[in-house]
Amino acid sequence: MPGRHRYSPYSPTRVVLDAPVTRAQRIYRGAGEALLTLALIGVLFIVYEVYWTDLTSDRKQRTATEQLDQLWSEPDRERTATESVSGPVGFAKLHIPAFGNDFQLTVVQGTSDAELEIGPGHYEGTAQPGERGNFALAGHRVGKGSPFNDIDLLNTCDAVVVETRTHWFTYRVLPSASEALDWATNRKPATCSADSVTVTPLPAPYQRAVGQQVVDPTAIGVIAPVPMDADYAEPPQDGVALLTLTTCTPRFSATDRLVVQAVLVDTAEKDPLNPVVPKSLSEG
């Protein structure tokens, strides 16, 4: 196979014959260039997915919070604990003191892509804050604000506080499955240091509600009124009020769902003349 010709720098009249480029070398060179291109595309996608979408979602979250604060500040508006809303509109605030005393997110109604770009979304058809049943929320873990990025760090008894226009609802993370087994053997409840509250595994029919678990994306029973129990289309009359947080896991993947569940332990009505916040908000 003939090689390529080039002029020698030492003699303009002398031609040097380059070594011929083999077919294998051309293939390797092309493959290398393709891999570099793919790597660049991957880096740009990560920058877009993680950083750019975070910036745009943060802006949408701030706007939703400002709109909700304005709504709540209207003095002539009738005060109801669970106002009916539709579309990507904020209707409650989620506080997680374990992530810092200032950690709060405005919750919107619905779980579509557009709604979850704003912040945590309420699964339509599940309970409202403080109600018997299962107040269930979804949120992104990576990108689009990453509201639920760290919920795997929540421990048994950690407070998750939901604020509405009229009430504060304090939920506590339930024991994990392994802690539930230990409870069955040793009867040592998890104690919340701040409020001297004990959190124990729930009795039947709520025994499948645990503090943290990983499930298949098709396991929609985790947001049912009685988690993972199809016999209950509605919560029992003597049922409890649950909170469920769901997100994708592992990070940068949607193969499974991480589920954190908590039980309502305290309800406090807001007093416009004496705006006191729950003690649990200072546990961060």
N, C-alpha and C positions, 0 to 999 in steps of 0.2 A: 504494500500500500504506500503510495507516495506521501512524503512528508510536506510540511509547509516551508516556504522559503522566506527568508528575511535578510536584510542587509546587515553585514557585520559593522559594528561601530568603529572598528579599527581600519577598515578599508571600504570606502564607498563603492568600490568596483568588485568587491568580493561578496559572494552570496553564500550564506550558511544554511544548511539543510536541517530543519528541526526534526526531532524524532516524531514519527507518525503517531496520531491519536487513535488508539484502538477503540473498537466498538464498546468494550467493557468500560473503558474510561469515560466515554460519552454517557453511558447509562448511569454510572456512579455520579458523574457531575450533575446530570439532570435530576437524579434522585435527591442529591444534596440540596440543590436549589429548591426543589419542591418541598423538602422538609423544612428548610428555612422559611419559605413562604407560609407554610402551615403553622409553624411556630409563631410567626409574626401575627397571623390572623388570630391564633389562640390567645396571645397576649392582649391584643386589642379587644377581643371579646370579653376577657376577664376584666379589663379596665372599664369597659362599658357596663358589664353586668354588675360588678361590685361597686365601683366608685361613681360612675355617672348616674346609674339608676338610684343609688343612695342619695345623691344630691337632689335629683328631681323629686324623689319621694319625700325627702326631708322638707322641701318647700311646700309640697302638697299637705303634709302633716301639720306644718305650722299654720297654713291657711285654714285647715279644718278646725284646729284648736281655737284660732281667733274667732271663727264663725260660731263655734259652740259657746265660747265665753260670752260673745255678744248675745246669743240666744238666751243663755241663762241669766244674763244681767237685766233682761227686760222686765220691769217691775209689774206690768199689767198682765203678763202672760200667766195663765193658769199653771199652778205648780203640780206636776204629776211625776211619780217616781219612774215610770217606764213610758215615756212618750213614744207614740207610734211614728216611725220615720220610714222612708223608703229612699233608695238610691244612695250614692256615696256621700252621706251626710253624717257628721259626728253626732252621737247621742249619749256617750258615756266616756269616762276616762279610766284607764287602767294604770294602777300604781303598783310597782314591785320594789319595795324598800330594800330587798337584798341586793339590788343593782344600783343602789344609791337613793338617798332621800328625795332627790329631784327627778327620779325616773318616772315619767308618766307618758302615756300615749293616748291619743284620742281614738276611740273605737267607732268604726262606721258600720252601717247596716249592709250586709251582703258579703259574699266571698268571691266575686268575679275578679278578673285580672285588674280591671280599672279600680275596683274598690280596695283591693289589697295593695295597690300602689300607694294608697293614702296612709294605710296603717292596718292594725288588726281589724278583721272583719267578723261580724256576728253571723253565725250560721242561721239563716232564716228558718223559722219553724222550731228552733230550740228556745228554751226558757229565757225570760228577761232577767236582768240582774236582781238577785235576791229572791226570785221565785222558786217554788218547788220544781224540781226537774233538773235540767242540765243547761246552764248558760255556757254555750260553746263558741270559742273563737279560733280563727285561723290567722296565721301570720307568716311572712317570709322569714327564712333563716339567713339567707345570703342575698344581698342585693335588695333593691326596692325598699330601702330603709332598714332592712334586717331587724325588724322589731322583736322577733323571737330567737335571735341568734344565740342567746345564752340561757335559754330556759332549761337546758340540761344541767345547769349548775344549781338549780333550785333544790333545796333539801326539805326533808320532812318537817312540817310545822312552819315553814316560811310563809309569811303573809303575802297575799295577793289581794289588793284592795280595789274595788270597783266603785267609782264615784258617779252618781247621777245628779240630776238637777236638785233632787230633794233628799237624797240619802247617801250614806257611806255603807258599803257592804264589805266586810272583812272575811275573806276565805283563807283557810290554812291548807297547805299541801298535805295530802294524805301519805301514810307510810307506803314504802315501796313493797313489792311482792315479797322480797326477802325479809323485810322488817315485819310484814304480816305473819310470816311463818315463825319468826322469832317471838312475836307476840303470842301466838298460839301456844308456844312452849313456856315462855318465861313471864308473860303478862307484864311487860315493862313498857308502859306507854311513852310515846314521844312527848316531851314537855316543852312548851313554848315559854322561853325565859321572860319575855316582855310582859305578857298578859297572864302568866300562870295558867295557861290553857293546856289541856292534854288532848292530843289527837291520836285516836286509835283506829284500827281497821274497821270499816263499816260492816255491820251485820247483813245477812241476806235481806233483800235480794241485791244488795250493793257490793257483794264481796269481790266483784270483778273491777271495781273502781279502785285503782292504786295510784300512788303518787307519781310514778313515772314508768312508762313502758314504751316499747317500740312495736308497732303493728304494721300490717300490710296496708297499702293505700285503700284497698277495698273494704277494710274493717270499719265501716261507717257506724257500727254499733257503739263505738266509743262515745259518740255524741248523743246517743239515745237518752230518754228520760231516766231509764235505769241502764247504765252502760252494759253493753254486750248481752242484753236480755230482751229478746223480741216479744216476750209475753206482755210487755208494758208499753202500750202506745201512749199512755199518759202516766205521769208520776203517781204513785200510790198516795192515798189521802194522808198517810202518816210518813210520807217520803221526805227526803232531805233535799236541800238546795246545793247543787254541785256547780263547779266551774271547771271547764275543760279547755286547755290550750293545745293546739295542734300545729305542727310545722314539719317540714321535710327533714329527713335524716338519711345518711350522713350529710355533712355540709357539701355543697356543690353537687348534690344528687337528690333525686326525687324517688328513689327506689322504695323507701319506707317512710313511715310517719312516726315522729316522736310525740308522745301524748303525756301531758302533765295534768293531773286532776287534783282538785282541792274541794273542801267542804266549807259551807258557810258557818261561821262561829259567832258572828256579831253583826248587828244591824243598828245603825244610828241615824236618826233623822236630823237633817240640817236645820239649824236655827238661824235665819237671816240676821237676827239681832245679836246673836252670840256665835260667830263662826268658829267653832271648835273642830279640829280634825282628830281622827282616831290616833291613839297612841302608837298603833302598829306602823304608822307612816314614818316614825322616827327610828325604826329598827335597822336602818341601813348602815 
